[in-house]
Amino acid sequence: MRVLFVHQNFPGQFRHLAAALANDPTHQVVAIGEAPNLKRQGVCHPRIHRLGYGLDGQRVSTTNPWLKDVEAAVIRGQVVSKIARQLAGRGFKPDLIVGHPGWGETLFLRDVFTQSHLITYCEFFYRADGADVGFDPEYPAKADDIGRLRARNFSHLSAIEAADQGLSPTLWQRSLYPSILQPRIQVLHEGIDTDRLKPDPQAQLRIGPLELKPGDPVVTYVARNLEPYRGFHCFMRALPAIQAGHPDVRVIVVGGDEVSYGRTRSDGQTYRQALTAELDGRVDWSRVHFLGRVPYATYQRVLQVSAVHAYLTYPFVLSWSLLEAMATGCLIVASKTTPVLEVIEDGVNGWLIDFFDTEQLAKQILLALSTPEQTLAMRQQARATVQARFDLHRHCLPRGLELLLQAGH
């Protein structure tokens, strides 16, 4: 089978599927992604032929702010379709195309490879209400946001209309799409490697002269970037009460200072800088350790030494980090927001709190620190949940491969 993967930051969500197909010499796997991202990623598999694209100085020209995302998607779609035509000219005609439409790259592939089966990854459909926009009163939506979001969905609608089927990682993410389209979208998560991510009573995390191990009073927080979408502001504002209630607690924060989702601050500060200044004098910063972005092995040890892990999110894409923390057997204190409700049952495999209630967040974290034996069953159930529903090798990858093989033949 010939398979073409298309993802601006390949391999992205297709990492496991692409590698598994490439491991079989009966398949030919080609991938298209943005050249700088491919270079940064490095070689992901020796049998995956990657083609990088550049935008060649093309820039959005429209002055209408509602159309800027649309034009940017069309530009990427044009560039990728040109590469696709070059592939076709060299005799490569895929049986199957798997693409992420979020940046517009899949828009015109149906017109190049008319006989290929096209699967589109349905990660997020933008909504003016019921999701991230307007959720947080501290960062309200602007007047133009509603129209801009509806326009941003133009390329998503076009992509799924051209596709034979869609894939969405969670039920809630599928539910954001128009009801008429949902029957075409199957729910299949990328999968969590529970063989690798598991409790380790011998784990050690070194931070300078400090050495932390399981059983120590360690509170962890992880996000790709430290920003409001992942509740960083609420977590930080809970720190004074957490430290007041437990004099020996250590807080480990993993994440960068950029912005993945939402807006940057208008004053030029990072959210970490602004919140550190806001809380200065109320927090003992010597007991709060900002690690930035860390190697995966370090991240794994952070989870393994965690006594309680805080996960907060707007109604938005569910983070891999929550499921990875659950697989590691962390005690989870999470926001009672719709994506989280799909995996956390309050008091069974974690505790749920109101996203904005920093007092309740601090109380639950302190309760977790003071009752490690009583919460062991929740830790075990958190791991069992991921094993049963999101296990990479026993569930998600076999099902994904079966789906792709059926679609490509």
N, C-alpha and C positions, 0 to 999 in steps of 0.2 A: 504494500500500500504506500502511496505517496501522500505525505502530509505536509501542509504548510501552516505554520504558526505565525500569527501576526500580533505583536505587542510592542508598544513604544519602549517598554523597559523589559524586553524579553530576558529571562523566561517568565518573570512575574508569577502569576497564579498558575502558569502552565509548566512549572519546573518539573514536577514529578511525572506528569503525563508525557511530556516531551522526552525526558530521559528514558522512561520505560519503553517507549516506542523505538527510540534510537538504539536501545540495547538489543533489539531484534534485527538482525541483518536483512530480514525480508522486507523491512520498511525503509523508505527514504524520507528523511526528515529535513525540512528546510525552514528557516525562521527569518522573518523580517522585523527589524527594530531600528530605533533611532541610533545612528552610529556612535555618538559620544557615550550613550548608555551601554551599548554593547561592549565598547572598549573598557569601560569602568567595571563591568561585570566579569570580564575575562572569559576564558574558554569554559563553557558549562558542560559540554559533552563532545568528545572527539568526532562523533558521527553525526552531529547536527551542523549542517552548513548554514551559516548565518550571513545575512545580507543587511548591511547598514545603510540607512538613508540620511541625507542631510536636507535641510530646507533651502539651501542655496540662496540665502539672503532674502527669501520670500517673507514678507511681513503682512500682517493684517492692515488693510487700507481703509476699511470702513470707519466712519466717524460715529456711527450709531452704536452705542455701548451694548445694546441688546443683541447685536449681530456679530460682535467680535469673536465670541466662542464658535459661532457657526462658521464664519469665514476661516478661522484657524483650523477647524475640522476638515473643511473642504480642501484647504491647501495640503494638509497631510494626506488626505485621501487621494489627491491627484498624484503626489509624489510616490506613494506606495503603489498605485495602479500602474505607474510607469515601470517600476521595478517588476511588477507582476507580468506586464506585457513582455519585458525582456526575458523573464523566465519561460514564458510560453513560447517565445521565439526560439529558445534553446531546447525546446522539447519537453520542458517540465510542466506537466498539467496535473495538479494534485487531485487525488480522489477525495480528499477531505481538507477543508480549511477551518482552522480554529482561531478565532480572533477576538481581541478586546476592542470594542467600538468606542471606548471612552474618549479617544483623541481624534477620531474620524478616520483612522487608517483602513477600516474595512468597508468604507462607504461605496467604493466602486469595484470591489473585487468580483462581485456577481457578474458584472459586465465583461470582465476579462475571462474568468473561468466559469462559463455558463453551465457546465455539466458537473461541477464540483459540489459536494455536499458542504454546506456552510453552517458552522456552529458559532454563535456569538455569545460572548460572556456577558451576562446581564448583572453587572455589579451594583448599579445604583441608578434609579430613575428619580430625577429631581422633582420635588413637590413644594408648593408654596405653604402648605400646612401639613401637620402630621408627621413631620420628619425633623431635619436639623434646623431649617430656616424658621426663625421666630421662636425657637425653643428657649433660648437664654435671654432674659430681659436685660442682662448686663451688656449684651452685645446684640442690640435689636437689628432687625432687617432694615435695609434702606428702601426708599420708595421704588427704586428701579429694580430691586432684586427679583420681584415676582415675575415681571416681564422677561427679564434676562434669563431666569431659570426655565421658563416655558420655552423660550427660544433655544436654550441650550439642549433641550430634549429633542429638537428637530433631528439632529444627527443620530440620536439613539433610536428614534422611531424609524428612521430610514434604514438603519442597520438591521434592526430586528425584522423589519418587513422583508428585507432581502434575504434573510437567513432562513434555513430550513428548520432550525430549532435553536433554543437558547439554554444556557446553563446559569443558574444562580446559586451562590453558596449557602444561603439560608432561606427559610420560608418567608421571613419578614422582608428580606430584600426582594424576593419575587413579588410580594404583595404590593410593593410600591408601583409596579408596572400596571398599565391599564388592564382592567379585568378581561377585556377581549383578547389580550395577548398572553395572559398568564398560562393558559393551557399549552402553549408552545414552549414554555420554559420549565425545564426539569431542575430540581434542587439537588445539587451535588457539591459538597464542600471539597476544598483542595486536599484536606486531610492533615492530621497531626501525627507525627512520628512518636507514638507512645513508647516505643522500644528505647528511643534515645532520651525522651523527656519523661523522667520518672524520679521518684524520691531517691535520695542518696544520703543515708545517715552519716556517711563519712565525708560529705562535701565540705569544702573549706573555701571561703572567699577572703582574699587578702586585699585590703585597702590601705596602702602604706604600711605602717607598723601594726595596724588593726587586723585581727584575724577573727572572722565570724564563722559560725557553724550552726547546723540545725539544733534547735532548742534555745538559741539566743533570742532575745527580744528584738527581732528585726522586722520592720515594716517596709514593704516594697511597693514601688509604683513604677510602671513601665509604659512608655508611649514612644512612637517613632519620633515625634517632636512634642515638646512641652507646651501645650496650647489648650484653650478653652474647650474645643471639641472633645477632648479626652479628659475634661474635668480637672485640669491641672490647677486652676485657680481655686476650686473647691477643696482639693486635697491640701494645697498649701495652707489655706486658711484654717484647716483642722489641726495643723501642727502645734500651735501653742497649747491647745487642750490635751493633745496626745502626750506632749512632753511633760505637762504639769501632772498628768495622771500616771506617768511611768518614768521615773528619773533615769533609768538606764536604757531606754529605748534607743535604737539606732534606726535611722530612716535612710533607705537606699533608693535613689531616683535615677532611672535610666531613660535617656532620651536626648535628642538634640534641641537646639535653640532656634531652629527654623520654624516655618509654619507649613504644615502639610495640608491642613483644612481650615477654611475660614480666612479671616483677614489678618494681616500684620498690624501692629499697633501704629497709630498715627504719629506717635511721638518718637518713633524710631527705636524704642527699647524692645528687647525681647520680653516675652511674658515672664520669664524667670527673673530678669532684672527688675521688672516692675513689681512683682510680688515679693521679691526679697526686700526691696526698699519699703514696701507697704508693711511688712511684718518685722522689720528690723527693730530690735529691742524686745521683741516678744518671743523670739525663737533662738535657741542655742544652736547656731549654725555649725558648731564643731561636732554635733551629733547628727547632722544631715549631710549626706554624701551624694553629691551630684556627679555621676560617672560619665555623663554624656552618652554618646553612642559607643557600644562596646562590642568586642568579638562575640560570636554566638556562644562559645564555650563559657565566657564570663557571664553572659546573660543567663545561661543555664544554671550556673552556680548561684547567681542572685536568687533565682526561683527556689533552688534547693535549700538555701539557708533561711528562706522567708518564714516568719512565724505567722504573718498575716499579709495578704496581698490586696491592695486597693485597686479596683477597676471602675472607672467612671467614664461614661460616654454620652454624648447627645444621641438622639435617635438617628443613627448613622451606621455605616458599615461596621460590622462586628470585627474587632481586632483579633488577629491570630494570637496575640499575647494573652488574652483571657483564656482561650482554650489550652494554650501551652502551659499557663500557670495551673490550670485545673489538672492537666495531665501529670504535672510534676507533684501533685498532691498538696498544693497550696490551700490554705484557708482563705476563701474569697469573701471580701466585702465589696459589693458592686452596686452600681446605681440601678434603681428600679425603672429602667427605660426599656422600650419595646424590643430592641435587639437582644438585650440581656435576658429578658423574660423567656426567650426561646431556649435558653440553656441552663439558667439558674433557677432553682426552686427554693424559695426562702426557707431556711432552717433545715433543708435536706442536703444540698450540695454547696451551700454558701449562704451568706446573709445579704439581703437586699435593703438598701436605704434610699431615701429621696436624694436625687442628684444634688440639690441645692442645700441640703441640711448638713452643714459642716459639724454641728454639735452631735447629731446622730452618728455621723461618720466616725467622729472621735470616740464616742461611747462604744460603738461596735468593735472598733479596733482595740480599745483598751480591754473590752470583755474577752476578745480573742487572745490577747496577750496573757490574761490572767487565768484562762481555762484551757490550756493546751490539751489536757487529757480528755476533757468533755467534748472537744471539737474534733477529735480524731476521726469519728465516724463521718463527719461532713467532708473532711479531707479525702477520705477513701472513696466516698460517693462522688466527689468531684472528678477524681481520676476515672472511676467506673463509667461516668457519663460520657466522657470523651472516648474511652475505649469502645463503648457500645455504639456511639453515633458518628464519631469523627476519626476513627483510627485509620491511619494512612494505608498501612500494608494489608489490613484485613477487611477493610470496608471501602474507603473512598477510592483508592487507586484501582483495585480490581473492578469496581463498578464503573469507574471512568474509562478504563481501557475497554471494557465490554461495550460501553456506549459508543466510543470512537470507532472501534472495529466494525460494529454493526452499521454505523453511519457511512463508513468509507468503502463498504463492499456492496 
